[in-house]
Amino acid sequence: MGQGQTGDPAGIAVVIAAKDEADRIGATVRAAGALPGVDLVVVVDDGSTDRTAVVAREAGARVFAHGRNRGKGAAMETGAEGVLAIEAAEADRPPRHLLFLDADLGATAERAEPLVTPVLEGRADMTIALFPATRMRLGGHGFVVRLARGGVRRATGWEPEQPLNGQRCLTRAAFEAARPLAPGFGVETGLTIDVLRAGLRVVEVEVPLEHRATGTDLRAQAHRARQFADVARALAVREFRPTVRRQWDRARVRARSTKGDLSRKVGQITRANRRE
């Protein structure tokens, strides 16, 4: 694992959610483990049907597995809980910050240090990667990107350039502020909104990482449709949450008021019966 000096005793745990990534996970794990400040790499095998878990373990990762595919948000939660479990067995060390990376980054994961530095130096509570190649190719104009970007802006007043980017480094406090994570592919959008609403600092950092292109075939289109649905659900929950909370609070007040009225009525009836 990486031995660089960070000045932050917490250090970094890398969490990688993976499904059927046996061809790339080994290179990703080895590259991530060499990052400065990283002394733990956790892979969550999210219901793979190939040798993802075996290859990850051989590359040096601690592996946790889902018996069936539960989606990216659930895998990230499992990974963070796995880090906590490992830390519970370690004596006298502060909780690690969390660096989430995609499983298909391969050797380019070694370039993720710019994501880590602002968190280790206390300048950010969460960093989000900007992929230069994606900026040049798409300019962030995909329909799912537009949905997520606009939703984050409406919810927080801040507009991210690449709101769906899963390469993120967070303090443990920032991660806990966003739990429970949004399910599936809505996790990044929900994470950004929840961390910002907690009053924490989020910055985007250009990092020369690369992963497998999604493509344009039928399978890729189905993937984007699932992304759109998951992002829309994450936004709906967060946009309506304040309204739901106010409605819940009003309902509780009404319930207490009704209970008080009922108690007074019962008392009045009881006293009347005694007089009779």
C-alpha positions, -999 to +999 in steps of 0.1 A: +000+000+000+010+036-005+036+050+019+035+087+010+035+113+038+001+130+041+003+149+074-031+134+083-030+104+106-064+092+095-051+080+061-072+067+033-093+036+026-102+029-010-136+014-016-143-002-050-178-015-060-174-041-086-196-064-107-181-087-133-148-068-135-124-097-134-104-083-164-097-049-148-101-052-110-066-065-103-049-035-120-073-011-103-066-025-069-028-025-073-028+011-086-052+023-059-031+006-032+000+025-043-016+060-038+000+081-010-018+078+023-037+046+012-032+016+036-064-003+029-083-013-003-117-028+000-136-043-029-173-051-027-182-079-052-218-069-060-232-103-072-205-110-099-207-142-119-170-141-129-137-142-108-139-106-097-136-115-060-107-139-065-087-115-087-093-086-062-081-107-033-050-118-051-042-082-059-042-073-022-078-061-015-100-070+014-131-084-003-168-083+008-194-100-013-231-096-020-249-128-029-269-110-055-265-077-073-278-049-050-267-019-069-239+007-065-253+026-036-257-006-015-222-017-025-207+016-014-225+013+020-212-023+024-177-011+016-178+017+042-192-007+068-164-031+059-138-004+066-154+003+100-153-034+108-116-036+099-109-005+120-127-019+150-100-046+152-072-020+150-060-003+181-058+035+186-061+048+150-085+075+138-111+065+112-099+066+076-112+090+050-129+071+021-118+072-015-144+057-038-132+045-072-148+026-101-136-009-107-127-004-143-101+024-139-073-001-143-038+013-140-051+049-143-062+047-107-027+056-098-035+091-109-062+097-083-039+115-058-054+150-066-087+138-053-071+128-020-049+158-013-076+185-005-093+161+020-060+152+037-051+189+039-085+198+054-095+220+024-125+199+014-149+175+030-156+158-004-138+160-037-154+149-071-133+140-101-135+158-134-123+136-163-106+158-189-114+132-217-151+133-208-151+171-208-137+172-243-159+144-257-193+151-242-191+185-226-215+171-199-245+174-222-260+139-218-296+138-207-288+120-174-261+145-167-284+174-173-310+159-150-285+154-122-268+188-126-301+207-126-314+187-096-282+195-076-285+232-085-321+234-074-315+216-042-283+233-031-276+263-054-243+248-066-240+233-101-214+205-106-198+200-140-197+162-137-224+152-112-224+115-120-187+110-115-182+082-090-145+090-081-148+108-048-129+113-016-148+120+016-141+125+052-159+100+074-182+128+087-192+137+052-200+101+043-221+097+075-240+130+067-252+114+035-264+081+049-285+062+039-271+065+004-294+068-025-299+034-042-284+023-075-270+049-099-286+078-080-259+075-053-236+102-066-264+128-070-278+121-036-244+121-020-236+156-034-269+171-023-268+155+012-231+166+019-238+202+007-270+204+027-250+194+058-230+226+053-198+207+042-173+217+015-174+201-019-149+208-047-144+193-082-108+184-091-095+176-126-079+142-125-066+123-156-085+091-149-101+069-176-126+041-175-145+020-200-168+040-223-205+032-220-210+029-257-242+034-278-256-001-283-289-013-269-273-025-236-257+010-232-291+027-238-307+004-212-280+014-187-286+051-193-324+045-188-317+029-154-294+057-145-321+083-154-346+064-133-323+062-103-312+098-105-348+110-108-358+089-077-328+103-057-338+139-066-375+133-059-367+120-024-345+149-016-366+177-032-397+165-013-379+156+019-383+191+035-420+191+026-425+157+039-407+167+071-430+197+076-461+176+070-448+150+095-442+177+121-477+192+115-492+157+118-474+151+151-486+185+165-522+176+154-518+142+170-506+157+203-534+183+202-560+156+194-547+135+223-549+164+246-584+173+236-594+136+240-578+135+275-597+167+285-630+152+271-625+120+290-617+139+322-649+160+318-670+129+312-655+111+342-661+141+365-697+143+352-703+107+359-690+110+394-714+139+401-743+118+389 
